[in-house]
Amino acid sequence: MSRPVRLTNRDRRDLRRIGPTADTVRWSMDLRYQETGTPTGRPFHPDFVARSRSNPASELRDYDEWCRRWVESLAAVQGQGIKAHRWEVVQ
């Protein structure tokens, strides 16, 4: 017997919202492939190579280095009116 398959087609124009149903946090990550060297649209964010078959030595595998780059990048744009995130904290 075959199992049912559920496919969902998402679009950036879709409205998605879940009401307050729990006292826990639901994390959602939007990870996408981007060819090395292609502009991200956010030049103030650090770039790094996550995986490279052609040049494995270029991969950033050091978590502390990754954190350092983010801390420096966010500190550099602080107070410049640049929106570093696409979301806001709601309390």
matplotlib code that plots the C-alpha trace (Angstrom):
import matplotlib.pyplot as plt

x = [0.0, 1.4, 1.6, -0.2, 2.1, 1.4, 3.0, 2.8, 3.6, 4.7, 5.1, 6.4, 3.0, 1.4, 0.1, 1.1, 0.2, -0.3, -2.2, -1.0, -1.5, 1.3, 3.8, 6.7, 8.7, 8.4, 11.5, 11.2, 14.3, 14.4, 17.6, 18.3, 21.1, 23.0, 25.9, 29.1, 29.8, 26.2, 25.0, 22.5, 20.8, 22.1, 25.7, 26.0, 25.5, 28.6, 28.9, 30.5, 30.8, 28.7, 29.7, 32.0, 32.8, 35.3, 37.0, 36.4, 39.1, 36.9, 34.1, 33.5, 33.4, 34.4, 31.3, 33.2, 34.4, 30.9, 29.6, 32.4, 31.5, 27.9, 28.6, 31.0, 28.5, 25.6, 27.7, 28.9, 25.4, 24.0, 22.6, 22.8, 19.1, 19.7, 17.1, 19.3, 16.4, 13.2, 11.2, 10.6, 10.3, 6.6, 5.8]
y = [0.0, 3.4, 6.2, 9.5, 12.4, 16.0, 18.7, 22.3, 25.1, 28.2, 31.6, 34.8, 36.3, 33.6, 34.8, 32.5, 33.0, 30.7, 32.0, 31.8, 28.0, 27.1, 28.5, 27.3, 28.8, 27.4, 28.0, 28.4, 28.6, 29.5, 28.0, 28.4, 27.5, 30.4, 30.2, 31.4, 35.0, 35.9, 39.0, 38.2, 41.6, 42.3, 43.4, 44.2, 40.5, 38.3, 35.8, 32.3, 29.1, 26.3, 23.5, 23.3, 20.2, 22.1, 23.9, 22.2, 24.3, 27.4, 26.1, 27.9, 25.2, 27.1, 28.1, 30.7, 32.4, 32.4, 34.1, 36.6, 37.6, 38.1, 40.1, 42.4, 42.8, 43.7, 46.1, 47.8, 48.7, 49.6, 53.1, 53.5, 52.9, 49.6, 46.9, 43.9, 41.5, 41.0, 40.5, 42.4, 41.2, 41.4, 41.3]
z = [0.0, -0.9, 1.6, 0.9, 0.0, 0.9, -1.3, -0.4, -2.8, -1.0, -2.4, -0.7, -1.2, 1.0, 4.3, 7.1, 10.7, 13.7, 16.6, 20.2, 20.7, 23.0, 25.5, 23.4, 20.5, 17.0, 15.0, 11.2, 9.0, 5.4, 4.0, 0.3, -2.0, -3.4, -5.8, -4.3, -5.2, -6.0, -4.2, -1.4, -1.4, 2.1, 1.6, 5.3, 6.3, 6.4, 3.6, 3.9, 2.0, 3.6, 1.2, -1.8, -3.7, -5.9, -3.0, 0.4, 2.0, 1.5, 3.7, 7.0, 9.6, 12.7, 14.7, 16.7, 13.6, 12.1, 15.3, 15.3, 11.7, 12.6, 15.8, 13.8, 10.9, 13.1, 15.2, 12.1, 10.9, 14.3, 14.3, 10.5, 9.9, 8.2, 9.0, 9.7, 10.1, 8.2, 11.4, 14.6, 18.2, 19.3, 23.0]

ax = plt.figure().add_subplot(projection="3d")
ax.plot(x, y, z, "-o")
ax.set_aspect("equal")
plt.show()
